[in-house]
Amino acid sequence: MTFALVFPGQGSQSQGMLAALGAEPQARSTFAAAARVLGYDLWELTQSGPAERLNETEYTQPAMLAAGIALWRVWRQRGGPEPAVVAGHSLGEFTALVCAGALELEVAIELVRFRGRVMQEAVPSGSGAMAAILGLSDVQVLEACQTAAASGGVVEPVNFNGPGQVVIAGERAAVERATQEAKRLGAKRALMLSISVPAHSTLMRPAAERLAKKLDEVALTSPRITYLSAADVQTHSAPEDIRQLLVRQLASPVRWQETVQALLARNARQLIECGPGKVLTGLNRRIAGAGAHVQCLAMEDSASIDAALASTRESGDSHA
């Protein structure tokens, strides 16, 4: 039996996240390293806000990456084994690559700050939007987007998160029309999200082009842990392949449901989320299904880290 570590992306942040780990040297040193790169106190921002700034993409991305790495380092210091495979949702791919040894923390922090900045600059403020559609098939969501786009504007499915849960993104007016069309098709819910950047849509292509130039300046090495990309649901070890994937994923959909299915196909029977919140854990349970013999756990504080440690020891996992 093997286990996988999965890393969440933007949207899982919250003011006060990781507060219970504030005294852990591994956590504080991680945030201190990030602060030296960023030029501001990232730990203070995550704990005291203001929340409006923490939720701005340029600030959210370094905060989420540092949080995931801090948890990883505490896990390892407490004797947690290395997983058989790592994967990440959107921004979480960068966190996964740091943990896998393909990227240095300081390099990744600067990279995701840049990524967040170019994402914000790719579309005029307030003109982009994202929405979650619940209760429709992938095909129906695509149909809703195509119907809405026929009246003008860009709107596309961008996150295939799980059965009956798809996120769409694009120009605000088109996204709003798509949510109305989704409701007409029988969606249980169609909610606008508090994110103005239409991540993973084709509107991010200018940002992806700028990120490609930045990535050309960055040192990448082969990961020592198997890395599964949610952009193409394939494993990758060649640095140049990974570089191209990090560019591609910015303007193409996150295929999370298929990624989890691929992890299960690799005999991962424990999926452990490493980062603030439990968004991926909920999705992973739905994807695995009620009858599957799979443990879906989340690590975000001391107690949950200890619970995950106990679980991997009980299962006899020894990838350290």
N, C-alpha and C positions, 0 to 999 in steps of 0.2 A: 504494500500500500504506500502511495506517495502523497505528498501534499503540495499545493501551489499557493503562492502569495500573490494577491491581487491588490492593485493600488488605485484608489479613487481619483477622480478629476475635479474640476471646478464645479462648485455647487454643494460640495460636502463641507465647506468651511463654515465656521461659526465663531463668534467672539467668545473667548475663553477656552477654545479647544486646547487640549493637552495640558490644561491647568494642573491636573493631578500629577503630571510628570515634571513639573517645574523644578523640583529638587534633584532630578536625575542628571548626573554629570553629562551623560551621553546626549540627552535632549538639549541641555543648555549649550553645550559646546557646538552642537549642530546649528542652532539658531545664531550663536555668536559668529560662526564661520560665515553664515549667510549675511549677517549684518555687515561684516567687513567688506563683502562684495557690493552690497546694496547701498551702503552709506546711511542706513537708518536702522533703528532697533526693531527688527522683525518680531521678536518675542513680545515686545511692548505693544506692537500693533495688534497681534493676535489676541492678546489678553485684554487690552483696554480700548481698542478701536482707535478712531471712530469706525463703526461698522460699515458706514458708507465707503470708506477708503478700503477696508479689507475686502469688500465685495467688488471693487474695481479690478478688472482682469489683470492689469499690470502688477497689482499687489497680491491678488489672490493666488496667482500661479506660483511665485516663490514661497508663499506661506504654506500652500498645500504640499509642495515638494519637500520643504524643510520638515514639515510635520511627519510625512511618510518616512523620511530618512531617520528622523529622531526615534520613531517607534521601532524601526528596523534595528537601529544600533542598541536600543535597550533590549530588544528581543535577543540579539546576539550576545550581549553582555551577560544576560541571564541564562545562557546556555542553549538558546533556541537554535535548532539546526537550520542549515540552508535548505530552501525548498528544491524540489525537483525542477520546477519551472516557475517563471514570473510572467505576469501580464499586467497591463494597466489600461484604464479607461481614459482615453483622450490624454490630457496632461499627465495622467498616471503612468503613461508609457515612459516618460522621462524619469520618474521616480524608480520605476522597475529597472531601468538601465543603470542608474547609479548603484542600486543594490546588487545588480549583477556584475558590477565592476567595469562596465563599458564606458561610463562617464564619471569624471570627478565631480564631487558635490559643488565646488565653487564654480566650475565651468557650467554645470547644469543650472545653477541659480541664475547666473547672468543670462544664460540661453533662454530660460523660461520668462525672465523679466522682459527680454527683447520680444519673445513670442507674444506675450500679453500686450505689449505696447503696439506691435504692428497689427495685431488683431483689432485693437480699438481704433487704430487709424485707418483701417481698410474700408470702413463704412462711416458716413457722417453720424454723429451722435444722435441717438433716438430713431434712426431710420431702419435699424435692424431689429429682429425679434426672434424668439424661440418659443415653442409651445409643446406641451406634452399631450399626446393623444392616447387615451386608454380605452381598451375594449374593441378595437378594430384589428383586422388582419393587416399585415404589411402591405398587401395588395390594395386594400381599401384605403389605407393612408396615402399611398402613392396616387390613387385615383382622386382623393380629395385635393392633393397638392396640384395635380395636373388641371383639375377643374378650376381651382383658384388662380393658377398661373395663366390660364387662358384669357383672363380679364386684364392681364398685365402684371408685371413684377415677378420676382424670383421667390419660390417657396419649394422646399425639398425635404424629404425624410433624411435625417442626419445621424440619429442614434437609434439603432435597432437593439433596444435594451433588454427585451424579454418578450414572452408571449403576451400579445395584446398591449404592449407598451412601446411606443415609438415617439421620438422627439423630432419635430420639424423645425426648420429655420429658414430665414430669408428676409425679404423686405417686409416691414411691419404690416402694411395694408394687405399684402398677399397672404401673410401668415394668419392675420385675423379672418380673412375670407376662408382660408383652409380650415380653420377651427369650426367655423359655422357649417361648412360642407361636411366635416367629419361628424358633427352632431346630427346632421340630416341623414347620414349613413348609419347612424345608430351607436356612435361612440358613447361610452359610459361617462367619460369626462373629456374635455378639451380645454386645457388651461394654459393661458399665457404665463411664461416664466419671467422672473425678474432678472433677465440677462439681456442686455441690449446688443451684444455681439453675436451675430448669426454663425456660431462656430460650426465647422465641418461642412458648411455649404459652399457652393461655387463662388460666393461673394468673398470668400477668404483666399482666392487665388493670388491677388496682389500681395497679401501677407505671406503666403507660402513662398512666393518668389523672393521676397526680402529675407525670409528665414533660410532659404537655400544658400544665399550668399553668406549669411552669418555662420551657418553650419560648416561651410568650406573652411572657416578659420578655426574650427573646434577639433580638438583631439578626441578621437573615438577609438576604442579597442574592442576586440572580440569579447563578448560577455562570458564569464566563467560559469554562469547559471543559464540554463536554456531559457531563451526569451521568445515568447509568443506574441506577435503583434495583433492588435485588434483591428488594424487597418486592412489586413489581407488574410488573417487567421492562418498565418504560417510562422514557423520558427525561422530565426535569422541569426547568423553569427558573423558574417562579413561586415566590417565597419562601413563600407561604402553602401551596402544594401540598407543598413540601418539608417544611415544618413538620408538616403532617398525616401525611406518610409516615413521618417519624421517630417519631411516636407509634404509628402503625399497626404498624410493623415490630417493635416490642417484643413484641407479643402475637400475631404471625402468622408463618407459615413463611418461611424464607429460601429463595428459589427460585434457587439458584446454577447448577444445570445449565441452566436456561432463560436465565439471565443471560449465561452464556458463549456459548450458542448465538446470543443476540441480538447480542453483540459480534462474533462471526464473521459474522453476517448484515450487519453494518455494514462489512464488509471489513477488520476488524482482523486482521492476519496475524502480529502479535506481541502476546502477552499477557505483560506484565511485572508480577510481584508485587513490591510495594513495602512491605516490612515483615519482621520477624523470621521465620525459618523458611521452609519451602517447601511448606506445606500446600496452598495454592491452586494452586501450580504443578503438583503431582501431580494434583489434581482436574482442572485445565484440560486437561492432556494426555489424560486418560481421556475427557473430554467431547468434545474435538476429534477423537479417534480417530487410529489409526496412519497412515492414508492422507492425513490433512489436511496441507496445506502451511502449518502454523502453528508459530511458535516460541513456546515457553512458557519464560520465564526468571524468575529470582528475584533481587532485589537485597537483600542484607543486610550486605555489607561492601564494602571498596574494590575488591577484585578482581571481584566480581560486578557492581558498578556500572560498572566499566570495560568489562566484557564486554557489558553491555546497551548502553552507549554505542556501542561498536564495531558492534554488531548493528544498531542503528537507523541508524547512518551508512551502513553497507553497503546497507541497504534504501532509502536515499535519503529517509527520513522527515524532514520539515522543518515541524513544527507549532509551532516556537518563536515 
